[in-house]
Amino acid sequence: MGHLVHDKDQVYQVLAQRLNKNPVGAPINDTLMAILHRLYTETEAMVGSKFPLVPMTLEQIAGMTGIKEAQLKTILDGMADKGLVLDIPRKDTFYYMLAPMVVGFFEYTFMRVQDKVKLKDLAELFQSYFNNKEVRDEFSGDGTRMMRTLVYESLIPVAVETEVLTYERASEIIRQSGGGAISICPCRHKAVHLGKSCGAPLEVCTSLGSAAEWIIRRGMGKPATVEELLQVLDQTEKLGLVHNCDNVLNKPAYICHCCGCCCVILSGIKEPGKYATHPSNFFPILEAEACTGCGTCADSCHIRAITMQDDKNGAEVPVVNKDACIGCGVCASACPTGSLTMSRRPELHVPPDNAKEKFLRIAGEKGKI
């Protein structure tokens, strides 16, 4: 019996090692192992552990696992329903890819209300895992980040309006997508199960393009028109939420509308520079003469990049840590006097062309290739 238990544990260990090989890996610890035991059956763990880093056909995976194709198809469909595997249609067949933890099976687990898994238990485990420094560092990266922040478009200065490209505008990204899907925000859903929900809306998580098609097909979200997605964009801006987007130039897969209390990305920022989101190409500047020192900007900043300090005359004024600021524009939008405005950064971030380039860059920077 002990030998059987050892073999079962070994299957999950090999799965964990495979997940940690992703460009954005999953550092292995006891909490990760507990999460995997709750999400994967032993058979699913074995199948997942065999996946290469590139998408493969059913026939190829059958050859790797030794499982007959008909049986394997049933297993993979079940894993896809749980968000553990992505099945990608190409021409007349499907390619399968093991979902990473983020953006991946964490989000897909909490994108819907379900009773097949104990969400409160998983919420506590994921919260503990994400609070681990090694995990935060893995998600952040030192160069290319998973995500990028989009500035509120209404705050883009008129003087640079013509220079701002489509990839910097959330509304244009949505329009070019032709529509997408709306799901439950996984981070705020997790917070609900922890009893820490901030009250921001749940059904605002935006998926686009082929990612949205997969979300809809697997029952993790509902279809949404361009107009409906723009309404979500407007609604979340009025609430002072941060727009974080897939860090690619062409056809981003998602736009998140984040809060500093619930969001894994924003709440995971414990020190400047350790971000999983690349700052926008803007940052706030202060017109001191108009500032009343009310502190609204500091209160509205989700990552505490603004502090109120005494100036040389003893008056309280906001001081922006430009090394920490992600350039979302929430502070400038909240300012009642208009004394904070958004200015173009001197060096502009141009995202990787697509997801393949993004993950190749990340893997290269982490020495994984």
Secondary structure, DSSP 8 states (H G I E B T S, - for coil): -HHHHHHHHHHHHHHHHHHTTSSS-----HHHHHHHHHH--HHHHHHHHT--SS-EEHHHHHHHH---HHHHHHHHHHHHHTTSEEEEEETTEEEEEE--IIIIIHHHHHSS--SSS-HHHHHHHHHHHHTSHHHHHHHH-SSS-SEEEE--GGGS-GGGGGG--GGG-HHHHHHHHT-EEEEE-HHHHHHHHTT------SEEEEEEHHHHHHHHHTTSSEEE-HHHHHHHHHHHHHTT-EEEEES-SSS-SEEEEE-TTT-HHHHT--STT--SEE--SEEEEE-GGG-----HHHHH-TT--EEEEE-TTS-EEEEE-TTT-----HHHHH-SSS-EEEEE-SS-----SSHHHHHHHHHHHTT--
